[in-house]
Amino acid sequence: MRALFISDVHLGCGFSRTQDLFDFLGRLEPDRLYLVGDIVDGWKLKRNFVWTDTASYVVRRILGMLKRGTRVFYVTGNHDEFLRGFSPHTFGHMELADQFVHVTVDGRRLLVIHGDCFDHLTRHAPWVYHLGDHAYTLALHANAWLNAARRLFGYPYWSLSATLKSKVKRAVNFVNDFEHFVARHTRMAGCSGVVCGHIHVPAIRKIDGIDYYNCGDWIEHCSALVEHLDGRIELVGMNSFPPATGYDEAETPLLPEFATSAFDLG
């Protein structure tokens, strides 16, 4: 594929689906890899930071891509804002910046940005946003207990936090406002489309004539965006590609089996 876009991995957070991301990255060889913010969860450095072996394997896999010629573009987000003091900067085949412009094979200019700059809470009242982060973490804890009980009774995975986002009026309004702010800024930047993350809601849609792409996250949805060689951009899940064959065994340590939910955009 020509380009792969992932965001909101939150390495260091106990809910990060590092095993799934590790397996997913092992199936792909993109020409360009865009890390669209919140890859490392710097907020957790101060409390409840959990760095697992699989988190290290994810980093090794990305470094392996670099070694084989993939260009990596790291976009800073609000959870890894500690990197903004170093941007823009280039480390060999890896570039760090607050935003990039990706030109598709068919000539479209896509603004690649995390999206937290459009969140007025992040900019003007960060303590409120941190409070929201605590609430989201509590929802994820409740989600884990709830789905453990559902599995006992043979019910499929169900996302409490995703349901709250889709049902609670304030959350729906926030998502809609965010998307329109992003589209407006993209037009002002002279681009025809935007790739972002931040709100953990994977999507491909047209907003006011702008192509809007959101990568989703690797906490619940395990989703990403890919640009194929013909310029087509697709939203994919962790099981969208067959397992790799003949992969470098030195970069593929044996990992314990990890129970995961099916890819769900709901």
JOVENJO-V463284 format. One record per residue. PHI is phi in whole degrees, -180 to 180 (none if undefined). NEAR is the number of other ideal C-beta (glycine too) atoms within 12 Angstrom. D_CENTER is the distance of its C-alpha to the mean C-alpha in Angstrom with 2 decimals. Layout:
phi->(PHI/PHI)
near->(NEAR/NEAR)
d_center->(D_CENTER/D_CENTER)
This chain:
phi->(none/-81/-149/-127/-123/-133/-147/53/-80/58/-59/106/-94/-63/-97/-65/-90/-67/-61/-65/-67/-57/-64/-62/-65/-69/-95/-127/-135/-78/-69/-132/-120/-104/-97/-93/88/56/-76/-106/-92/-65/-64/-78/-60/-85/-160/56/-77/-125/-109/-97/-61/-67/-63/-65/-65/-62/-61/-63/-66/-66/-64/-65/-62/-58/-61/-89/107/-70/-84/-113/-119/-103/-95/-74/-123/-76/-81/-117/-67/-63/-84/-66/-69/-103/-98/-79/-155/-120/-117/64/-89/-113/-117/-117/-162/-77/-162/-134/-118/-101/-101/-72/-64/-95/90/-80/-95/-112/-76/-112/-150/-66/118/-67/-67/-94/-96/-62/-68/-64/-81/-113/-144/-60/-65/-67/-66/-63/-63/-63/-63/-62/-64/-65/-62/-62/-64/-68/-62/-62/-60/-62/-65/-63/-76/-64/-68/-63/-64/-60/-99/81/-91/-74/-62/-140/-97/-67/-67/-66/-66/-62/-63/-87/-109/-76/-58/-63/-66/-62/-64/-63/-62/-62/-62/-58/-62/-73/-62/-62/-62/-64/-65/-62/-62/-65/-82/78/-112/-96/-158/-142/-117/-144/-142/76/-95/58/-126/-64/-164/-133/-160/-95/-129/52/83/-102/-76/-106/-126/-120/-67/89/-161/-119/-107/-124/-81/50/-124/-155/-114/-128/-104/-79/-67/-93/92/-72/-109/-130/-90/-126/-112/-67/-107/-76/-126/-69/-58/-72/-122/72/-75/-61/-64/-65/-102/-126/-66/-71/-122/-65/-64/-131/-74/-131/-86/-71/-63/-140/-94/-77)
near->(28/29/39/41/47/52/47/45/45/43/39/31/36/23/34/35/37/39/29/37/43/39/32/35/40/31/29/36/26/34/25/35/43/46/46/49/48/43/44/32/37/26/30/27/19/13/16/20/20/20/22/24/19/30/31/19/29/37/29/23/38/38/23/27/32/27/18/20/15/28/26/37/42/41/45/38/45/38/40/37/28/22/27/24/13/18/25/19/17/16/18/14/21/29/28/29/30/29/35/36/24/40/20/30/19/18/12/25/22/39/38/45/43/47/44/36/28/30/31/16/24/29/16/11/13/19/12/16/24/20/14/27/34/18/21/33/26/18/27/30/20/21/26/25/15/21/25/16/16/18/17/10/11/8/13/13/26/24/34/26/34/31/20/27/31/22/15/17/12/15/24/18/13/28/33/23/21/36/33/22/30/43/33/21/25/35/22/14/22/15/32/28/39/51/50/52/47/41/44/45/39/41/36/30/24/16/28/21/16/31/34/40/47/42/50/40/47/42/41/41/40/41/43/46/43/36/36/22/16/13/21/21/36/25/29/32/32/34/19/24/24/11/16/20/11/10/21/18/12/12/23/21/20/11/21/12/9/19/14/26/27/20/26/24/23/22)
d_center->(17.96/17.92/14.27/10.86/7.63/4.23/1.88/3.45/5.30/8.35/10.88/14.17/13.50/15.67/13.38/10.58/10.95/11.80/14.58/12.72/10.25/13.51/15.33/12.90/12.94/16.68/17.26/16.13/17.74/16.19/18.29/15.40/11.97/9.77/7.44/6.34/7.05/7.25/7.20/10.64/11.80/14.99/16.18/16.85/19.04/21.73/21.64/20.57/18.72/18.26/17.77/18.47/19.76/16.77/14.58/17.26/17.22/13.56/14.67/17.82/16.25/14.42/17.82/19.51/17.73/18.94/22.34/22.59/21.99/18.35/17.66/14.55/13.38/11.65/10.90/11.80/10.42/12.63/11.90/12.55/15.17/17.75/16.82/17.86/21.43/21.07/19.58/20.46/21.31/21.50/21.65/23.17/20.69/17.79/17.50/16.15/16.28/15.21/14.77/15.77/17.51/16.83/19.95/19.72/22.56/24.33/24.32/21.84/20.36/16.70/15.61/12.22/11.43/9.03/11.51/12.96/16.18/16.87/16.89/20.59/20.26/18.13/20.70/23.89/23.64/21.02/22.96/22.33/18.56/18.93/21.11/18.49/16.11/19.12/19.58/16.08/16.73/20.10/18.78/16.67/19.93/21.91/19.59/20.24/23.97/24.19/22.64/24.85/27.77/26.69/26.56/30.09/31.33/29.64/27.17/23.69/20.39/19.95/17.25/19.07/16.33/15.15/18.88/19.50/16.97/18.75/22.23/22.68/24.03/22.67/19.07/19.65/21.34/18.63/15.99/18.71/19.76/16.35/15.99/19.57/19.33/16.52/18.73/21.78/20.47/19.33/22.88/24.43/22.57/24.23/21.25/21.23/17.53/14.23/10.60/8.48/5.89/7.65/9.44/7.31/9.57/8.86/11.83/14.14/17.28/19.97/20.45/23.78/23.91/20.48/17.94/14.85/11.54/8.38/5.35/5.22/3.85/5.84/8.58/10.31/9.25/7.99/7.22/6.77/9.24/12.34/15.40/18.49/21.63/23.24/20.66/19.36/15.67/14.47/11.74/11.85/11.55/12.17/15.86/16.04/17.66/20.72/20.88/21.74/25.42/27.07/24.07/25.07/26.13/26.01/22.20/22.05/23.56/24.57/22.30/23.38/22.53/19.76/20.10/17.07/16.95/16.97/14.09/14.58/13.50/16.20)
